[in-house]
Amino acid sequence: MITKGNPFSLAQYVNEGYSGPMQGLSLEESDMYYNRFFEVIEQNKFEPGPTKMNLSAWHQRHHWAYTLATHPSIVNAMKQILGDDLVLWAMHFWYKEPNNDKFIPWHQDINYWPMEPAINATAWVSLGWSIRENGCLRVIPGTHKSIVEHVSTGTDQSAFEQGLPAESIDESLAIDLEMSPGQIAFFNEATFHGSENNKSNIPRVAFSVRYTTPEVKFKIDEWGGDTSRIRTFLVNGEDRLNRNEDIKGVVPQD
């Protein structure tokens, strides 16, 4: 059920591994960025379809995306979670066109990320409607307190090759984080989360941004795929440790 949203709760984040949804962007902002998304993938938002465009790291290429990734509603919550010294290191748009049969398996993000220590907070932001029928974000509260080894999903309908083993999942505890435009959910690197396929005729347009602290060292040689998507941006405070000088990002001007 879609809720009006509540203010970010650090207590809920610590105890349950997530907080939200909260209203973060205004409806005007949400609509503007929703339109920008479809402009970049060169589609009519009223006739959305699949895209082969790379949906990662737009904040490295578009100034509007960097502005979105560092929205005050995101940064203010991140300061409560991580402290004053904040490093933005990733952004990805999670787009599901109508009747997309792909699902994202239950997983813990830290399974895919070589970083030491394992410190991350994610803001997951819906720019349009994100509901059960079009594959909203799902979480299982309290699962962030241990790391579980991932296994092959065994199906090409999964967007990821690996996910959590079925025996580790209690679906009765899962929460569907249905969101209206501009709402945000926050979760950490170990919270079980995933999403089902889009069974509806409306697209799901959302994005995530990942934040950490300067103490974290990215083991970039151990990352798979295109490592250029991993760049660090000091968004608030100071970096006194300089542990990732080789992957510092540059804020785009266009």
Disulfide bonds with the S-S distance in Angstrom:
none
